[in-house]
Amino acid sequence: MNLYYTGIGIARNLYGYGVRVYGLSSEKDAPGVKSRFFDGVYEVPNGRDEPEALYRRLLEIREHYTTPPVIFPTRDFDILFLHQYREQLAPFYRLPQPQDQTIPRILDKLETALVAERCHIPIPKTVVCTSVSDLEEKSRSLDFPLVVKPRFAYQWRHKGTWEKVGARKAFLVRAANQLRDEYRQLTTVTQEILLQEYIEGEDSDIVVCCCYIDQRGKLLGYFTARKLCQTPPLFGTGCLVEIVNIPEIISPSVQLLQAFGYVGLAEIEFKHNKSTNTFSLIEVNPRHWDQHELGNTVGVNLTWIAYQHIIGQHIESRSPTYNGRVPCKWIAERELVTTVIQSVFREIAASQATHSQKARVRQMSEYCSILKKTAQKFAALLYGQKIFAVLHARDPLPGFLLCSRIARELAKTIVTRMVALIRAKI
């Protein structure tokens, strides 16, 4: 379901195993639409906006197959759709989700926090507020700065809502007056928000346990990784992620999934609290995620494990084999380019604000120095073996389409930023 980074990665992971892989896409320009790793692509309605239409389309597609196909979700909306239509779809498709109420519970960030507390898994103090008075009362029991996020991630992703929340999946507030101002804006979308105490740190302090767990609560495969860069920083999507051995987060991840009674794929995210040298739980994604291909570099193909388990084949548990070489990195090309450009312009804007009266020649020299430092920084991050989200030597067309899109967006971004800098200087 959906042919962006996650969907393309699923097709790549199943390539060579004799599995015919078909994509479901509501967007004709999604990069995976042109990927050779798909045996075909079906145009379908967007499950976020037209769930009933998607359900009917899936029944039409099912008529082309003699046995029930496995269906893999790639977004929270897909998970929610498959849960809501499970009873109708189960006779026709093999679904990767539990039959009970595990999915609604595990998508609930407050419920996840409560379960983690019962399991004695470190987690930032978390509350939910549903009114101004509720906000005033509960925020007094928390230590600023605070992270503001939706109780369910998909709440801010509905059509038209994303823009109203500032295209943010979470954000930081450092004072009570800032929290009140932000809440007034959010009430145009929802009365309910989740507040969580913030753990100081960088993007590189965020780590993930990626795994598949069966009905006995046993890991059939797992690996761990660390984010190096997110877009936007601190609360965005990982655009540069490296595989690395982090054994401390495996046991709490299994414990949490077992407490929910969850079966299937999951990515459990933690943040390293340097002051206490502990890993605090941030969230759980009960599905495929963008960087799942990284597991192949340590001998753990989670998609193949999931496919075999869903169709009822026997599976031997797979443990990752880490080595002493430079860790392999997964890269989201479009987001990384955006991050680099934004980093350069932030540095230039800061330089202008600090040294507004510098001679032009001196300014140009400083701009060149900023470009050089930025290039060196990201070159160091990119060192070593790499897996690109779209670019692939054996599948060039999606990469060409992506590069064309990046070039257009890059030109637009540079022009917009330059105009803003010139106006600020004037």
For each residue, the residues with C-beta under 8 A, 3 or more apart:
1: 7 24 47 71 72 73 74 75 78
2: 6 7 24 25 26 27 30 74 75 78
3: 7 8 23 24 25 27 30 31 32 33 35 38 41
4: 7 8 30 31 32 74
5: 8 9 290 332 389 390
6: 2 9 10 74 288 289 290 292
7: 1 2 3 4 10 11 23 25 30 32 74
8: 3 4 5 11 12 31 32 35 37 389 390 398
9: 5 6 12 13 288 290 291 292 293 303 389
10: 6 7 13 14 21 72 74 288 292 303
11: 7 8 14 15 21 23 32 35 37 38
12: 8 9 15 37 293 392 395
13: 9 10 292 293 296 301 302 303 304
14: 10 11 17 19 21 303 304 307
15: 11 12 21 37
16:
17: 14 304 307
18:
19: 14 307
20: 39
21: 10 11 14 15 37 38 39
22: 38 39 40 41 42 69
23: 3 7 11 32 33 35 38 40 41 42
24: 1 2 3 41 42 44 58 61 71
25: 2 3 7 28 30 32 33 41 42 43 44
26: 2 43 44 45 46 47
27: 2 3 30 33
28: 25 33 43
29: 33 401
30: 2 3 4 7 25 27 33
31: 3 4 8 34 35 390 398 399 401 402
32: 3 4 7 8 11 23 25 35 38 41 398
33: 3 23 25 27 28 29 30 41 398
34: 31 397 398 401
35: 3 8 11 23 31 32 38 395 397 398
36: 394 395 397
37: 8 11 12 15 21 395
38: 3 11 21 22 23 32 35 41
39: 20 21 22
40: 22 23
41: 3 22 23 24 25 32 33 38
42: 22 23 24 25 57 61
43: 25 26 28
44: 24 25 26 47 54 57 58 61
45: 26 49 50 53 54 57
46: 26 49 50 54
47: 1 26 44 50 51 54 77 78 81
48: 51 75 77 154 157 158 159
49: 45 46 159
50: 45 46 47 53 54
51: 47 48 54 55 81 84 85
52: 55 56
53: 45 50 56 57
54: 44 45 46 47 50 51 57 58 81
55: 51 52 58 59 81 85 88 89
56: 52 53 59 60
57: 42 44 45 53 54 60 61
58: 24 44 54 55 61 62 71 89 92 93
59: 55 56 62 63 92
60: 56 57 63
61: 24 42 44 57 58 64 65
62: 58 59 65 68 69 92 93
63: 59 60
64: 61
65: 61 62 68 69
66:
67:
68: 62 65 91 92 93 94
69: 22 62 65 93 94
70: 93 94 96 307 310 311
71: 1 24 58 82 89 93 94 95 96
72: 1 10 96 287 288 303 306
73: 1 78 79 81 82 96 97 287 288
74: 1 2 4 6 7 10 78 287 288
75: 1 2 48 78 79 154 287
76: 79 80 107 152 153 154 157 285 287
77: 47 48 80 81 154 157
78: 1 2 47 73 74 75 81 82 287
79: 73 75 76 82 83 97 103 107 286 287
80: 76 77 83 84 103 107 154
81: 47 51 54 55 73 77 78 84 85
82: 71 73 78 79 85 86 89 95 97
83: 79 80 86 97 103 104
84: 51 80 81
85: 51 55 81 82 88 89
86: 82 83 89 90 95 97 99
87: 90
88: 55 85 91
89: 55 58 71 82 85 86 92 93 95
90: 86 87 93 95
91: 68 88
92: 58 59 62 68 89
93: 58 62 68 69 70 71 89 90
94: 68 69 70 71 310 311
95: 71 82 86 89 90
96: 70 71 72 73 264 265 287 306 310
97: 73 79 82 83 86 102 103 264 286
98: 102 103 261 262 263 264
99: 86
100: 261
101: 104 105
102: 97 98 105 106 260 261 262 263
103: 79 80 83 97 98 106 107 286
104: 83 101 107 108
105: 101 102 108 111 112 115 260
106: 102 103 111 112 260 262 284 286
107: 76 79 80 103 104 152 153 154 286
108: 104 105 111 112 151 152
109: 112 113 126 149 150 151 152 153 194 283
110: 113 114 126 128 151 194
111: 105 106 108 114 115
112: 105 106 108 109 115 116 256 281 283 284
113: 109 110 116 117 123 126 196 281
114: 110 111 117 118
115: 105 111 112 118 119 256 259 260
116: 112 113 119 121 122 123 256 281
117: 113 114 120 121 123
118: 114 115 259
119: 115 116 252 255 256 259
120: 117
121: 116 117 252 255 256 281
122: 116 252 273 276 278 279 280 281
123: 113 116 117 126 280 281
124: 147 196 197 198 199 280
125: 141 142 143 196 197
126: 109 110 113 123 194 195 196 197
127: 138 141 142 194 195 196
128: 110 151 192 193 194 195
129: 134 135 138 139 183 192 193 194 195
130: 134 191 192
131: 134 135 191
132: 135 136 180 183
133: 136 137
134: 129 130 131 137 138
135: 129 131 132 138 139 179 180 183 193 195
136: 132 133 139 140 180
137: 133 134 140 141
138: 127 129 134 135 141 142 195
139: 129 135 136 142 146 176 179 195
140: 136 137
141: 125 127 137 138
142: 125 127 138 139 146 195 197
143: 125 197
144: 173 174 175 176 198
145: 172 173 174 198
146: 139 142 172 173 179 195 196 197 198
147: 124 170 171 172 195 196 197 198 235
148: 170 171 172 173 179 182 186 193 194 195
149: 109 153 169 170 171 193 194 196 235
150: 109 153 154 155 156 169 190 192 193 194
151: 108 109 110 128 155 192 193 194
152: 76 107 108 109 155
153: 76 107 109 149 150 156 157 169 283
154: 48 75 76 77 80 107 150 157 158
155: 150 151 152 158 161 190 192
156: 150 153 161 162 165 168 169 189 190
157: 48 76 77 153 154 161 162 169
158: 48 154 155 161 162
159: 48 49 162
160: 163 164
161: 155 156 157 158 164 165 189
162: 156 157 158 159 165 167
163: 160 166 167
164: 160 161 185 188 189
165: 156 161 162 168 186 189
166: 163 171
167: 162 163
168: 156 165 171 232 235
169: 149 150 153 156 157 235 236
170: 147 148 149 235
171: 147 148 149 166 168 182 235
172: 145 146 147 148 198 234 235
173: 144 145 146 148 178 179 182
174: 144 145 178
175: 144 178 179
176: 139 144 179 180
177: 180 181
178: 173 174 175 181 182
179: 135 139 146 148 173 175 176 182 183 195
180: 132 135 136 176 177 183 184
181: 177 178 184 185
182: 148 171 173 178 179 185 186
183: 129 132 135 179 180 186 187 193
184: 180 181 187
185: 164 181 182 188
186: 148 165 182 183 189 190 193
187: 183 184 190 191
188: 164 185
189: 156 161 164 165 186
190: 150 155 156 186 187 193
191: 130 131 187
192: 128 129 130 150 151 155
193: 128 129 135 148 149 150 151 183 186 190
194: 109 110 126 127 128 129 148 149 150 151
195: 126 127 128 129 135 138 139 142 146 147 148 179
196: 113 124 125 126 127 146 147 149
197: 124 125 126 142 143 146 147
198: 124 144 145 146 147 172
199: 124 205 271 273 280
200: 274 275
201: 205 206 271 272 273 274
202: 205
203: 206 227 228 229 230 233 234 238
204: 226 227 228
205: 199 201 202 271 272 274
206: 201 203 226 227 230 238 269 270 271 272 282
207: 224 225 226 227 244 246 249 269 270 271 272 279
208: 224 225 226 227 241 249 267 268 269 270 291
209: 222 224 246 249 250 253 267 268 270
210: 222 223 224 225 266 267 289 291 292 294 295 302
211: 219 221 222 223 253 254 257 265 266 268 302
212: 219 220 221 222 264 265 266 302 305 306 309
213: 217 218 219 220 254 257 258 262 263 264 266
214: 217 218 220 263 309
215: 263
216:
217: 213 214 254 257 258
218: 213 214 317
219: 211 212 213 222 250 254 317
220: 212 213 214 305 309 315 317 318
221: 211 212 295 300 301 302 305 317 318 319
222: 209 210 211 212 219 250 253 300 319 320
223: 210 211 243 294 295 298 300 302 320
224: 207 208 209 210 243 244 245 246 247 249 250 320
225: 207 208 210 241 242 243 244 246 291 294 330
226: 204 206 207 208 241 242 244 246
227: 203 204 206 207 208 230 238 240 241
228: 203 204 238 240 241 242 329 381
229: 203 233 238 239 240 336 339 381
230: 203 206 227 233 234 235 236 237 238 239
231: 236 237 239 332 335 336 338 339
232: 168 235 236
233: 203 229 230 236
234: 172 203 230
235: 147 149 168 169 170 171 172 230 232
236: 169 230 231 232 233 239 335
237: 230 231 290 332 335
238: 203 206 227 228 229 230 241 290 291 330 332
239: 229 230 231 236 331 332 335 336 339
240: 227 228 229 329 330 331 332 336 381 382
241: 208 225 226 227 228 238 291 294 329 330
242: 225 226 228 294 327 328 329 330
243: 223 224 225 294 295 297 298 322 327 328 329 330
244: 207 224 225 226 322 327
245: 224 320 322
246: 207 209 224 225 226 249 250 279
247: 224 250
248: 251 279
249: 207 208 209 224 246 252 253 268 270 279
250: 209 219 222 224 246 247 253 254
251: 248 254 255
252: 119 121 122 249 255 256 268 270 279 281
253: 209 211 222 249 250 256 257 266 268
254: 211 213 217 219 250 251 257 258
255: 119 121 251 252 258 259
256: 112 115 116 119 121 252 253 259 260 268 281 284
257: 211 213 217 253 254 260 262 266 268 284
258: 213 217 254 255 261 262
259: 115 118 119 255 256
260: 102 105 106 115 256 257
261: 98 100 102 258
262: 98 102 106 213 257 258 266 286
263: 98 102 213 214 215
264: 96 97 98 212 213 286 287 306
265: 96 211 212 286 287 288 292 302 306
266: 210 211 212 213 253 257 262 284 285 286 287
267: 208 209 210 284 285 289 292
268: 208 209 211 249 252 253 256 257 281 283 284 285
269: 206 207 208 281 282 283 284 285
270: 206 207 208 209 249 252 279 280 281 282
271: 199 201 205 206 207 279 280 282
272: 201 205 206 207 277 278 279
273: 122 199 201 276 277 278 279 280
274: 200 201 205 277
275: 200
276: 122 273
277: 272 273 274
278: 122 272 273
279: 122 207 246 248 249 252 270 271 272 273
280: 122 123 124 199 270 271 273
281: 112 113 116 121 122 123 252 256 268 269 270 284
282: 206 269 270 271
283: 109 112 153 268 269
284: 106 112 256 257 266 267 268 269 281
285: 76 266 267 268 269 289
286: 79 97 103 106 107 262 264 265 266
287: 72 73 74 75 76 78 79 96 264 265 266
288: 6 9 10 72 73 74 265 292 303
289: 6 210 267 285 292
290: 5 6 9 237 238 330 332 389
291: 9 208 210 225 238 241 294 330
292: 6 9 10 13 210 265 267 288 289 295 302 303
293: 9 12 13 296 330 387
294: 210 223 225 241 242 243 291 297 298 328 330 387
295: 210 221 223 243 292 298 299 300 301 302 320
296: 13 293 299 300 301
297: 243 294 328 385 387
298: 223 243 294 295 320 321 322
299: 295 296 318 320 321
300: 221 222 223 295 296 305 318 319 320
301: 13 221 295 296 304 305 318
302: 13 210 211 212 221 223 265 292 295 305 306
303: 9 10 13 14 72 288 292 306 307
304: 13 14 17 301 307 308
305: 212 220 221 300 301 302 308 309 315 318
306: 72 96 212 264 265 302 303 309 310
307: 14 17 19 70 303 304 310 311
308: 304 305 311 313 315
309: 212 214 220 305 306 312 313 315
310: 70 94 96 306 307
311: 70 94 307 308
312: 309
313: 308 309
314:
315: 220 305 308 309
316:
317: 218 219 220 221
318: 220 221 299 300 301 305
319: 221 222 300
320: 222 223 224 245 295 298 299 300
321: 298 299
322: 243 244 245 298
323:
324:
325: 384 385
326: 383 384 385
327: 242 243 244 384 385
328: 242 243 294 297 384 385 386 387
329: 228 240 241 242 243 381 382 384 385 386 387
330: 225 238 240 241 242 243 290 291 293 294 386 387 388 389
331: 239 240 336 382 386 387 388 389
332: 5 231 237 238 239 240 290 335 336 389
333: 336 337 388 389 390 391 402 403 406
334: 337 338 402 405 406 409
335: 231 236 237 239 332 338 339
336: 229 231 239 240 331 332 333 339 340 378
337: 333 334 340 341 406 410
338: 231 334 335 341 342 409 413
339: 229 231 239 335 336 342 343
340: 336 337 343 344 374 378
341: 337 338 344 345 410 413 414 417
342: 338 339 345 346
343: 339 340 346 347 374 377
344: 340 341 347 348 370 371 374
345: 341 342 348 349 417 421
346: 342 343 349 350
347: 343 344 350 351 370 373 374
348: 344 345 351 352 367 370 421
349: 345 346 352 353 421 424
350: 346 347 353 354
351: 347 348 354 355 363 366 367 370
352: 348 349 355 356 363 421 424 425
353: 349 350 356
354: 350 351
355: 351 352 358 363 366
356: 352 353 425
357:
358: 355 362 363 366
359: 362 363
360: 363 364
361: 364 365
362: 358 359 365 366
363: 351 352 355 358 359 360 366 367
364: 360 361 367 368
365: 361 362 368 369
366: 351 355 358 362 363 369 370
367: 348 351 363 364 370 371
368: 364 365 371 372
369: 365 366 372 373
370: 344 347 348 351 366 367 373 374
371: 344 367 368 374 375
372: 368 369 375 376
373: 347 369 370 376 377
374: 340 343 344 347 370 371 377 378
375: 371 372 378 379
376: 372 373 379 380
377: 343 373 374 380 381
378: 336 340 374 375 381 382
379: 375 376 382 383
380: 376 377 383
381: 228 229 240 329 377 378
382: 240 329 331 378 379 386
383: 326 379 380
384: 325 326 327 328 329
385: 297 325 326 327 328 329
386: 328 329 330 331 382
387: 293 294 297 328 329 330 331
388: 330 331 333 391 392 399
389: 5 8 9 290 330 331 332 333
390: 5 8 31 333 398 399 402
391: 333 388 398 399 402
392: 12 388 395 396 398 399
393: 396
394: 36
395: 12 35 36 37 392 398 399
396: 392 393 399 400
397: 34 35 36 400 401
398: 8 31 32 33 34 35 390 391 392 395 401 402
399: 31 388 390 391 392 395 396 402 403
400: 396 397 403 404
401: 29 31 34 397 398 404 405
402: 31 333 334 390 391 398 399 405 406
403: 333 399 400 406 407
404: 400 401 407 408
405: 334 401 402 408 409
406: 333 334 337 402 403 409 410
407: 403 404 410 411
408: 404 405 411 412
409: 334 338 405 406 412 413
410: 337 341 406 407 413 414
411: 407 408 414 415
412: 408 409 415 416
413: 338 341 409 410 416 417
414: 341 410 411 417 418
415: 411 412 418 419
416: 412 413 419 420
417: 341 345 413 414 420 421
418: 414 415 421 422
419: 415 416 422 423
420: 416 417 423 424
421: 345 348 349 352 417 418 424 425
422: 418 419 425 426
423: 419 420 426
424: 349 352 420 421
425: 352 356 421 422
426: 422 423
